[in-house]
């Protein structure tokens, strides 16, 4: 009987492996990336309903900042609540809140912020459009995500002979790494890239990034079908123009997502930032923990 159970278990494992192998063979990684990047491009731009409130923690080499953030139809607002892991003092919090209030009611400042965000979004769109053609892809596995969706794991490396169409996309010519695509949502869940050679770049400035630099991006459905970045790590060294050295080192983590009404006024958004527990009470817990 024991041998029979063992044999059945081995047969089940082997059968599952055969199914997974067959699924991998049926996936065209370039087509998969083309469909996923099309969805990423469609989702780019200013936040649209449903809107969320969330906590953001950014760690640099020598310091960190923690903020509460809220999305609104007029753009996002961010309230600093801690620095270097310590809550702001009463006077520091009062000063930060006054700066936030001044920004929130300054129509010109918010317009300039939206314009800056649009420029960043356009750069991201340019990069996304290049991803399907810039790399050679290999399917390395299929797993189940936390939500039960099928996650396709791809290894990628810069395609020989591919020429970047813009200065911004030149960084892709020296990149290799891994990508995870949520095949059900057809969205990119993870990107982990490393430079295997020095590359020139032009992201608003001209410079060179050195071999070994890396970036990691995670995003997920944080609730109600809304995808949002949850982790962004950047670790690069290089130089700007000829003489000035460049070091980029940061990890940004976004957590505790909670839905908020889509028709918030600026005053209401500021009130919720100062009293985040009200959001949890109104939403019955919301999307916290994602």
C-alpha distance (Angstrom), angle and dihedral (degrees) to the residues before:
residue distance angle dihedral
X1 . . .
X2 3.82 . .
X3 3.79 91.4 .
X4 3.78 89.8 49.5
X5 3.81 92.8 52.7
X6 3.80 91.3 47.0
X7 3.78 91.6 48.9
X8 3.78 91.5 50.0
X9 3.81 90.9 49.3
X10 3.77 92.2 50.6
X11 3.79 90.4 47.2
X12 3.82 90.7 51.7
X13 3.79 91.6 49.9
X14 3.79 91.8 47.7
X15 3.81 91.5 47.3
X16 3.81 91.1 50.1
X17 3.80 89.6 49.5
X18 3.81 90.2 51.3
X19 3.81 91.0 51.5
X20 3.81 92.0 48.6
X21 3.80 91.2 47.6
X22 3.80 90.9 49.8
X23 3.80 90.9 48.9
X24 3.81 90.9 51.5
X25 3.79 90.8 50.8
X26 3.80 90.7 52.1
X27 3.81 93.3 54.8
X28 3.78 118.9 93.0
X29 3.82 101.2 -155.6
X30 3.81 95.4 -159.7
X31 3.81 92.2 51.4
X32 3.81 89.1 46.3
X33 3.80 91.4 52.3
X34 3.79 92.0 45.5
X35 3.80 91.8 54.6
X36 3.81 93.3 43.5
X37 3.81 94.5 48.7
X38 3.81 90.4 48.2
X39 3.81 87.9 58.1
X40 3.80 91.5 46.3
X41 3.81 90.2 52.0
X42 3.81 91.4 47.9
X43 3.81 89.6 52.4
X44 3.81 94.6 48.0
X45 3.77 119.5 106.3
X46 3.79 135.6 55.3
X47 3.81 117.1 -15.0
X48 3.78 116.2 -85.3
X49 3.82 128.5 -164.2
X50 2.93 132.6 -39.5
X51 3.79 89.7 64.6
X52 3.80 124.0 -161.1
X53 3.75 142.1 -161.9
X54 3.80 117.6 -143.2
X55 3.78 145.4 162.3
X56 3.81 120.0 -106.8
X57 3.80 124.3 -162.9
X58 3.81 119.3 -174.7
X59 3.78 119.7 -171.1
X60 3.80 120.4 -164.4
X61 3.81 124.2 179.0
X62 3.79 95.7 -91.1
X63 3.80 105.2 20.8
X64 3.79 146.4 13.4
X65 3.79 138.3 -147.3
X66 3.81 129.0 -157.2
X67 3.80 121.5 -161.3
X68 3.78 140.8 176.5
X69 3.81 110.2 -132.0
X70 3.77 133.6 -165.4
X71 3.80 132.2 -170.9
X72 3.81 120.8 -138.6
X73 3.78 137.7 167.1
X74 3.83 88.0 -101.0
X75 3.80 93.2 52.8
X76 3.77 135.4 -86.7
X77 3.79 128.7 -46.5
X78 3.79 125.0 -156.0
X79 3.81 128.4 -160.9
X80 3.80 118.4 -163.6
X81 3.82 110.4 -136.0
X82 3.81 104.6 164.1
X83 3.79 142.8 19.1
X84 3.80 125.1 -160.4
X85 3.78 90.1 -3.7
X86 3.81 94.7 -56.2
X87 3.80 126.5 108.4
X88 3.78 114.4 -113.8
X89 3.78 116.9 -98.4
X90 3.79 117.4 -110.0
X91 3.80 92.3 -98.5
X92 3.82 93.2 44.1
X93 3.81 90.9 50.3
X94 3.80 91.6 48.7
X95 3.80 90.3 52.1
X96 3.82 92.8 47.0
X97 3.80 91.4 48.4
X98 3.80 91.7 50.3
X99 3.80 90.6 51.8
X100 3.80 90.0 49.2
X101 3.80 92.1 48.9
X102 3.80 91.4 49.1
X103 3.79 90.6 51.5
X104 3.82 93.7 44.2
X105 3.82 92.6 56.9
X106 3.81 95.8 39.0
X107 3.80 103.6 96.8
X108 3.80 93.4 -171.1
X109 3.82 93.8 50.3
X110 3.80 91.3 50.1
X111 3.80 91.0 47.3
X112 3.82 90.3 53.3
X113 3.81 90.0 48.4
X114 3.80 91.3 51.7
X115 3.81 89.7 49.3
X116 3.80 91.0 51.0
X117 3.80 89.8 49.5
X118 3.81 90.8 50.5
X119 3.81 90.3 53.3
X120 3.81 90.4 50.8
X121 3.81 90.2 47.6
X122 3.80 90.8 51.7
X123 3.80 90.9 52.8
X124 3.80 89.7 49.9
X125 3.81 90.7 49.9
X126 3.81 90.0 51.7
X127 3.80 90.0 53.2
X128 3.81 92.7 46.3
X129 3.80 92.3 51.6
X130 3.81 89.3 55.8
X131 3.82 98.4 48.2
X132 3.84 99.3 83.8
X133 3.81 93.1 52.8
X134 3.82 101.9 31.5
X135 3.82 96.8 68.0
X136 3.77 143.9 46.7
X137 3.82 107.7 -127.6
X138 3.79 133.3 -154.1
X139 3.81 125.0 -172.3
X140 3.81 106.2 -127.4
X141 3.79 101.5 174.4
X142 3.78 151.4 -29.8
X143 3.80 122.2 -125.2
X144 3.79 138.9 167.4
X145 3.79 116.7 -102.7
X146 3.83 125.1 -139.9
X147 3.81 88.9 -92.0
X148 3.82 93.0 49.2
X149 3.80 95.0 -105.2
X150 3.79 120.4 137.8
X151 3.80 111.2 -101.8
X152 3.80 116.5 -157.4
X153 3.81 114.8 -153.3
X154 3.80 116.9 -149.8
X155 3.79 131.0 -174.3
X156 3.79 114.0 -150.4
X157 3.78 138.7 -171.7
X158 3.80 132.4 178.2
X159 3.79 110.2 -82.5
X160 3.82 112.8 -118.0
X161 3.78 111.3 -115.0
X162 3.81 95.2 17.2
X163 3.80 110.5 136.2
X164 3.78 118.5 -153.0
X165 3.82 111.3 -121.8
X166 3.83 93.8 -146.2
X167 3.81 139.7 24.2
X168 3.79 89.0 -109.4
X169 3.81 93.2 59.0
X170 3.83 96.1 48.2
X171 3.80 88.5 92.9
X172 3.82 88.0 70.4
X173 3.82 90.5 64.3
X174 3.81 89.8 73.5
X175 3.79 100.9 35.6
X176 3.80 133.3 110.5
X177 3.78 133.1 163.3
X178 3.79 144.4 97.1
X179 3.79 136.6 -51.5
X180 3.80 129.0 -166.7
X181 3.81 117.6 -155.7
X182 3.81 122.9 -165.1
X183 3.79 96.7 -135.5
X184 3.81 93.7 -164.2
X185 3.80 96.9 51.1
X186 3.83 90.1 28.9
X187 3.79 90.9 -136.1
X188 3.80 132.1 129.8
X189 3.81 107.1 -106.0
X190 3.81 98.8 178.4
X191 3.79 140.3 11.2
X192 3.80 122.1 -175.2
X193 3.80 113.2 178.8
X194 3.80 134.0 174.0
X195 3.80 130.3 -172.3
X196 3.81 110.6 -120.5
X197 3.81 91.5 -173.9
X198 3.80 140.5 16.6
X199 3.80 113.1 -80.4
X200 3.79 136.5 -170.4
X201 3.78 116.7 -127.1
X202 3.77 141.6 -177.7
X203 3.81 115.3 -161.1
X204 3.78 96.8 154.2
X205 3.83 88.6 -47.6
X206 3.80 134.2 54.0
X207 3.77 118.2 -115.3
X208 3.77 150.1 117.0
X209 3.81 130.0 -100.1
X210 3.79 118.4 -150.7
X211 3.79 129.1 -127.7
X212 3.81 114.2 -86.8
X213 3.80 97.2 39.0
X214 3.78 114.1 135.7
X215 3.76 144.9 -174.6
X216 3.80 133.2 -162.4
X217 3.80 125.3 -165.4
X218 3.80 126.9 -179.0
X219 3.78 125.7 -177.8
X220 3.79 133.4 173.1
X221 3.78 146.6 172.8
X222 3.81 101.0 -83.5
X223 3.80 94.0 -174.7
X224 3.80 142.6 -49.3
X225 3.82 90.2 31.6
X226 3.82 92.2 -61.8
X227 3.80 114.3 142.1
X228 3.77 118.3 -153.4
X229 3.77 136.9 170.7
X230 3.82 110.7 -100.6
X231 3.82 103.0 175.6
X232 3.80 133.3 24.1
X233 3.80 121.9 175.3
X234 3.81 122.5 -179.3
X235 3.81 122.5 -176.6
X236 3.81 113.8 167.4
X237 3.77 137.9 142.7
X238 3.78 127.2 -169.8
X239 3.75 142.4 109.7
X240 3.80 138.1 -81.5
X241 3.78 116.4 -132.0
X242 3.83 104.5 -33.5
X243 3.79 111.0 -46.5
X244 3.80 112.4 24.3
X245 3.80 117.2 89.1
X246 3.80 120.2 -137.1
X247 3.80 128.7 -148.8
X248 3.79 122.5 176.8
X249 3.80 114.4 -178.2
X250 3.79 122.8 156.1
X251 3.79 143.6 125.0
X252 3.79 119.4 -156.8
X253 3.80 119.6 -167.6
X254 3.80 124.5 -171.5
X255 3.82 119.3 -163.0
X256 3.81 145.2 152.2
X257 3.80 97.5 50.8
X258 3.82 113.7 -167.3
X259 3.83 126.4 177.9
X260 3.80 117.9 -118.3
X261 3.82 131.1 -169.5
X262 3.80 114.6 -79.7
X263 3.82 93.7 -135.8
X264 3.81 99.5 57.8
X265 3.78 117.2 150.2
X266 3.80 119.0 -139.4
X267 3.80 90.3 -104.8
X268 3.81 91.4 51.9
X269 3.81 92.0 47.8
X270 3.81 90.8 52.2
X271 3.79 90.3 48.4
X272 3.80 91.9 52.9
X273 3.80 91.8 48.4
X274 3.79 89.2 55.5
X275 3.82 92.2 44.3
X276 3.83 106.2 33.0
X277 3.81 92.6 164.7
X278 3.81 87.6 70.6
X279 3.81 88.3 66.5
X280 3.80 91.8 54.8
X281 3.79 91.1 48.0
X282 3.81 93.0 49.3
X283 3.81 94.5 46.1
X284 3.78 98.0 39.5
X285 3.80 91.4 -118.5
X286 3.78 97.5 -35.4
X287 3.77 119.2 -156.0
X288 3.76 95.3 -35.0
X289 3.75 115.8 150.7
X290 3.79 95.1 34.6
